[in-house]
Amino acid sequence: MSFDQAMIHFSAPTICGIKPANLFSVRKECFSTHEFIRWKKTLAEQGVAVKLVKSSNRIFLVLVYNTLWIERLLEDASVRSYLGGKGYKDCPDVAKTVGRIAWRMKNPSCFPHEVGVLLGYPVLDVQEFERNKGSCCNYCGCWKSYSDVKLAASCHCRFKLCSFMCDKWFDEGYSLSGIIEKYKEAVNAA
């Protein structure tokens, strides 16, 4: 899978506006600094930021996020309370919060599961995932759900379908703006 294919496949739900963020890894041999910079500029025009949050000898970890959506998430009282308990009280805005999460991801001793909140997962599910160490969930799709199984299953199906459709259009040669437009048309026609 090329870097362009990975960007489309793994970030399609964010690019198409149905998910606040996507986090994915790309093998080192598939990563392209030139393409990363191009995507970063192109997606910025759509209000979507791209951040390289971690790199190693084998992989690059990429976060793609809708800045305004994350800003709204950070205004939610339950999200603020949860993140405050995780040491984010001094992170009043998107850039500082994303920066702190990226910094924590570089720590090899523990993964900052609070990134799940930015990915659009319910706070309760993120908390229960941490409490149960990923075990005993009620549904496993895009995230491990401990609360609203119906919501988790519905989101999982929407996100997978979005990625499938965007992959197809990308392979057919559509531009990013063309893919976004085709997705909006498909959703409105459904």
Residue, then its C-alpha position, 0 to 999 in steps of 0.5 A: m500500500s502506497f502512502d497515498q493509499a494509506m492516507i485515503h483508506f485510514s483517514a477517509p472518515t475524517i476527510c469526509g466529515i463523519k469522524p473527528a480524527n483517525l490514527f494509523s501507522v504506515r510502514k517505514e518503506c511506504f512513508s513519503t515525506h514529500e507526500f506527507i507534506r503534500w497531504k498536510k497542505t491539501l487537507a489544511e484547505q479542508g480544515v483537517a490537520v495532519k500530524l506525525v505523532k511518532s516514528s520508529n525504525r519500522i513505522f510512522l504513526v500519523l494523526v489526521y484530525n478535524t480541528l474544529w471538531i476537536e475544538r468542540l470535543l474539548e469544550d464538552a464537560s465530560v471530556r474536559s473532566y476526563l482529560g483534566g484527570k489525565g494531566y491536560k488541565d494546562c492544554p486549553d486548545v487543540a494544538k496543545t492537547v494534540g501536542r501533549i498526546a503526541w509527546r505521550m505517544k513517544n513514551p515507550s512505557c505506556f500508550p495514552h489511551e486518552v487519544g480515543v476521545l479525539l478519535g470520537y470514542p465515547v469517554l465512558d468507553v475510553q475509561e472502561f477500556e483503561r479500567n478493563k485493560g481492553s478486556c470484557c467489552n460488549y462490542c469490538g469494531c473501530w473501538k472496544s465498546y462497553s456502553d452503547v453497542k448499537l452506536a459503536a456498531s453503526c459507526h463501525c459500519r459507516f466508517k468501513l463503508c466510507s473507507f471502501m468507497c473512498d478507496k474505490w474512487f481514489d483508485e478510479g483517479y478522483s482527486l481529494s475534492g472529487i472524493i469528498e464531493k462523491y461521498k457527500e452525493a452518496v450520503n445525500a442520495a441514501 
